[in-house]
Amino acid sequence: MSLTAEQLRELVDNGVPILKLSLREWDLRDWNLSGAVFEGVDFSGAQMDGARLDESVFSDCRFDHARLNECYAHSGFFNSCVMTNTQWRQAMLFQAKWHECDVRDADFDRAIMEETVFIGCRLNDSRYTRVQGREMTFMKTDLDRADFSQAQLYKSTLFGLDLKNVCFAQASLVNVIWLQSDLGGQNLQGQDLERGVFTEANLDGACLARANVTQAAFKSASLKSADLRQCHGQFAIFADADLTRAACAHASLAQSVFADASVESADFTGADLSMSIWHRAHARQCLFDRTQLDHADFSYADLYQARFHDARLNRTRFHRAISDDLNLKRRTGAVEKDPELYEAEVWSETQRMVHFPSDE
């Protein structure tokens, strides 16, 4: 079925769903298509620069090589569409959603993308350079070789994604949620990752040297052989994380938490670990040479063959910590037994005996 521009405008103005039409290479620049419903429509090669697509719905449509630069798509919805090689430069895409779309090689340079959502999409080789993003969401999506250079991704969520080959050069990544994503070998050197959530993420071999990880959460994350040298991470959470063989020399990690973490053979030489918590940490053969350990707490930690040459100890707790260094707990500034913790242990054991007496 073919129709004229006037007929198309009439259908849109009257709210009639537009089904299975070919609008290939149509000139739709600056058209107002807001609120329209398109299903099975072919927009391949169409020029839609400056068009208004607010609250429009597109299902099973084709947009190959279409131009949508500077378009407006507030709350627009794209479902199961093929949109390869599309251009969205400087588009306004507030709360727009893409569901199970093929958006490979798309160009979103300098687009405004607040609360935009991509679920189940193919975004290989797509470009989000200089995007002004806020609270974006990417789930079950292929981002292989995508480019986020100089993008703003404040409070965005990248959940369960393979991000090993994604470019984040000079991007602003504050408050980003990386939950369960694979960042193995990724280069995030010098990046601002403040308050990022890396829970259960893979960062094996990743470079976070000189990065800002203040208040970032790495709970249950894997950072084996990761590079965190000279990173800044006050109040960072590494609970239950795996930092085996991680390089953390001269890092600033004061008041950070390493409870139940595995840091075997990791290197914290010259790091600031003041007031950090290491309860039950596995720190065998870990290097703490020349570290600042004021008020650090290694209670119940495994420190077998760990080295503390010239480390600064000041009220540093080693309550029930395992160590083959007979002099470690006797050094100036070391606290071998925490009186309050010991008293709590005695009380706990007493209560256990009262409520669960052993059978005679």
DOZA-677412 format. One line per 4 residues: number of its first residue (from 1); their letters; for each residue x, y, z of C-alpha. Coordinates in steps of 0.001 Angstrom, whole numbers, padded with zeros to 6 digits. Layout:
<pts>
NUM> A> X:Y:Z  ...
</pts>
This chain:
<pts>
1> MSLT> 000000:000000:000000  001293:003472:-000869  -000044:006813:000274  000667:010495:-000068
5> AEQL> 002174:012801:002531  -001233:014375:003074  -002816:010971:003717  -000066:010059:006184
9> RELV> -000586:013317:008074  -004307:012642:008257  -003768:009137:009638  -001379:010457:012287
13> DNGV> -003646:013350:013261  -006625:011002:013645  -004702:008481:015749  -005115:005658:013222
17> PILK> -002493:002882:013621  -000208:002754:010582  000441:-000837:009559  002838:-002469:007093
21> LSLR> 003609:000549:004954  006790:001462:003114  008132:004917:003913  011598:004130:002573
25> EWDL> 013694:007236:002001  010770:009531:002799  011553:013078:003822  009983:013346:007273
29> RDWN> 012190:016130:008578  010482:018189:011312  007287:016129:011035  005163:015762:014152
33> LSGA> 004525:012035:014595  003870:012245:018338  001532:009623:019746  001373:007686:016473
37> VFEG> 001473:003882:016362  003538:002206:013630  003694:-001533:013104  005684:-003282:010384
41> VDFS> 006519:000056:008721  009712:000427:006675  011565:003696:007439  014826:002558:005826
45> GAQM> 016875:005516:004642  014208:007979:005780  015222:011508:006739  013625:012193:010121
49> DGAR> 015914:014934:011435  014070:017157:013901  010950:014972:013852  008783:014720:016958
53> LDES> 008249:011140:018104  006998:011863:021621  005064:008884:023030  005077:007221:019604
57> VFSD> 005182:003414:019375  007164:001520:016738  006838:-002277:016554  008631:-004529:014064
61> CRFD> 009689:-001514:012006  012854:-001031:009938  015047:002056:010236  018241:000950:008455
65> HARL> 020381:004012:007663  017610:006370:008770  018576:009834:010020  016964:010941:013276
69> NECY> 019390:013680:014245  017984:016279:016671  014684:014415:016831  012484:014447:019932
73> AHSG> 011371:011076:021294  010157:011713:024831  008706:008400:026076  009017:006912:022595
77> FFNS> 008909:003099:022450  010760:000952:019913  009917:-002755:020040  011629:-005446:017939
81> CVMT> 012842:-002904:015387  015844:-003136:013049  017731:000146:013387  021244:-000535:012119
85> NTQW> 023399:002427:011084  020853:004947:012337  021889:008466:013323  020568:010078:016520
89> RQAM> 023046:012925:016932  021920:015535:019478  018532:013827:019740  016363:014442:022815
93> LFQA> 015546:010978:024113  013999:011446:027543  012504:008180:028902  012697:006533:025483
97> KWHE> 012790:002720:025459  014271:000150:023081  013164:-003457:023548  014809:-006311:021636
101> CDVR> 015967:-004000:018848  018943:-004331:016512  020717:-000988:016896  024195:-001961:015706
105> DADF> 026467:000801:014397  024054:003511:015588  025391:006993:016318  024020:008750:019434
109> DRAI> 026741:011415:019590  025822:014254:021994  022284:012942:022464  020375:013785:025646
113> MEET> 019398:010451:027202  017739:010654:030595  016028:007535:031956  016398:005836:028586
117> VFIG> 016210:002033:028586  017761:-000624:026350  016634:-004188:027111  017574:-007233:025049
121> CRLN> 019125:-005101:022291  022100:-005519:019971  024227:-002391:020312  027497:-003673:018866
125> DSRY> 029743:-000871:017589  027221:001774:018625  028532:005218:019562  027426:007090:022670
129> TRVQ> 030220:009641:022514  029594:012833:024508  026115:011643:025454  024470:013562:028282
133> GREM> 023049:010568:030113  021343:010232:033464  019781:007103:034967  020114:005154:031732
137> TFMK> 019533:001388:031864  021186:-001352:029819  020087:-004950:030490  020508:-008220:028566
141> TDLD> 022151:-006170:025855  025182:-006739:023607  027505:-003734:023831  030566:-005270:022210
145> RADF> 032897:-002510:020949  030449:000244:021917  032007:003661:022496  031083:005823:025513
149> SQAQ> 033999:008246:025173  033391:011499:027102  029861:010376:027929  028040:011398:031103
153> LYKS> 026429:008302:032652  025391:009602:036067  023393:007014:038056  023113:004723:035035
157> TLFG> 022737:000937:035334  024735:-001571:033287  023442:-004876:034605  024936:-008264:033784
161> LDLK> 026737:-007075:030642  029956:-008027:028869  031867:-004740:028917  035379:-006009:028281
165> NVCF> 035621:-004333:024867  033619:-001185:025586  035414:002179:025495  034860:004498:028478
169> AQAS> 037681:006947:027717  037227:010225:029634  033662:009272:030544  032016:010485:033768
173> LVNV> 030965:007355:035634  029820:008657:039020  027144:006566:040770  027058:004002:037958
177> IWLQ> 025734:000531:038826  027861:-002250:037261  026088:-005125:039006  027278:-008563:037786
181> SDLG> 028922:-007069:034698  032169:-008328:033156  034879:-005650:033144  037785:-008080:032982
185> GQNL> 040886:-006353:031601  038998:-003073:031224  041014:000161:031370  039424:002560:033868
189> QGQD> 042664:004286:034787  042119:007693:036349  038337:007471:035955  035887:008979:038437
193> LERG> 034036:005921:039774  032820:007492:043002  029905:005644:044636  029918:003058:041864
197> VFTE> 028323:-000317:042590  030461:-003224:041359  028718:-005926:043370  029505:-009399:041960
201> ANLD> 031225:-007806:038958  034312:-009279:037282  037277:-006881:037261  040051:-009447:036920
205> GACL> 043102:-007777:035419  041284:-004442:035159  043237:-001199:035549  041833:001222:038140
209> ARAN> 045139:002929:038829  044658:006494:040103  040889:006067:039784  038496:007624:042290
213> VTQA> 036635:004763:043982  035481:006722:047030  032478:005002:048617  032396:002480:045761
217> AFKS> 031037:-000985:046544  032963:-004046:045345  031120:-006576:047487  031682:-010138:046247
221> ASLK> 033466:-008755:043161  036477:-010437:041580  039543:-008188:041232  042228:-010827:040804
225> SADL> 045455:-009246:039519  043656:-005899:039191  045691:-002697:039253  044531:-000269:041974
229> RQCH> 047811:001537:042471  047417:005089:043744  043637:004869:043583  041597:007028:045963
233> GQFA> 038943:005057:047800  037990:006273:051238  035001:004308:052599  035190:001769:049738
237> IFAD> 033614:-001650:050363  035568:-004777:049399  033678:-007204:051647  033865:-010798:050391
241> ADLT> 035789:-009589:047307  038679:-011467:045698  041778:-009270:045366  044270:-012104:044986
245> RAAC> 047558:-010724:043602  045992:-007260:043204  048417:-004337:042965  047322:-001697:045489
249> AHAS> 050600:000051:046248  050252:003648:047484  046450:003456:047314  044414:005696:049636
253> LAQS> 041839:003335:051128  041298:004785:054586  038186:003549:056407  037535:000939:053737
257> VFAD> 036127:-002508:054511  037853:-005764:053540  035868:-008115:055782  035905:-011722:054503
261> ASVE> 037927:-010606:051468  040626:-012715:049841  043762:-010611:049366  046383:-013312:049199
265> SADF> 049668:-012119:047651  048204:-008639:047134  050547:-005666:047411  049503:-002722:049626
269> TGAD> 053010:-001267:049965  052872:002384:051031  049064:002436:051073  046927:004411:053520
273> LSMS> 044737:001827:055254  043942:003838:058348  040803:002681:060178  040211:-000055:057593
277> IWHR> 038409:-003271:058585  039903:-006697:057778  037763:-009074:059843  038272:-012711:058740
281> AHAR> 040187:-011572:055647  042426:-014122:053912  045653:-012146:053579  048363:-014768:053312
285> QCLF> 051628:-013496:051808  050100:-010030:051518  052465:-007062:051570  051735:-004244:054032
289> DRTQ> 055198:-002684:053982  055261:001002:054932  051453:001143:055112  049492:003487:057364
293> LDHA> 047520:001201:059685  046311:003618:062360  043282:002043:064085  043044:-000676:061407
297> DFSY> 041324:-003868:062567  042687:-007288:061528  040636:-009296:064026  040341:-012983:063016
301> ADLY> 042281:-012345:059784  044655:-014932:058320  048003:-013121:058050  050249:-016127:057565
305> QARF> 053479:-014972:055857  052053:-011468:055459  054725:-008782:055687  054504:-005560:057687
309> HDAR> 057993:-004068:057272  058073:-000462:058528  054270:-000373:058705  052853:002303:060992
313> LNRT> 050809:000710:063767  048670:002786:066109  045912:001001:068005  046037:-001581:065223
317> RFHR> 043999:-004622:066295  045159:-008184:065695  042599:-009897:067918  042837:-013652:067252
321> AISD> 044532:-013002:063925  046654:-015835:062534  050275:-014879:061992  053622:-016690:061822
325> DLNL> 055370:-013457:062857  055793:-013861:066601  056672:-010209:067047  053829:-008676:065038
329> KRRT> 051321:-008492:067887  054002:-007252:070288  055101:-004319:068182  054557:-000767:069359
333> GAVE> 051056:000306:068427  049681:-003247:068039  046705:-004463:070079  046971:-008211:070518
337> KDPE> 043690:-008679:072363  040708:-006332:072113  039237:-006223:075668  035737:-005341:074524
341> LYEA> 035716:-007979:071806  037115:-010560:074221  034397:-009699:076736  031755:-010087:074005
345> EVWS> 033158:-013501:073097  033018:-014652:076718  029421:-013420:077044  028451:-015161:073808
349> ETQR> 029991:-018428:074930  028260:-018147:078301  024888:-017611:076646  025499:-020564:074352
353> MVHF> 026209:-022829:077305  023080:-021589:079119  020703:-022067:076200  022369:-025083:074580
357> PSDE> 023919:-027113:077383  025959:-030106:076283  024459:-033531:076872  026063:-035578:079638
</pts>
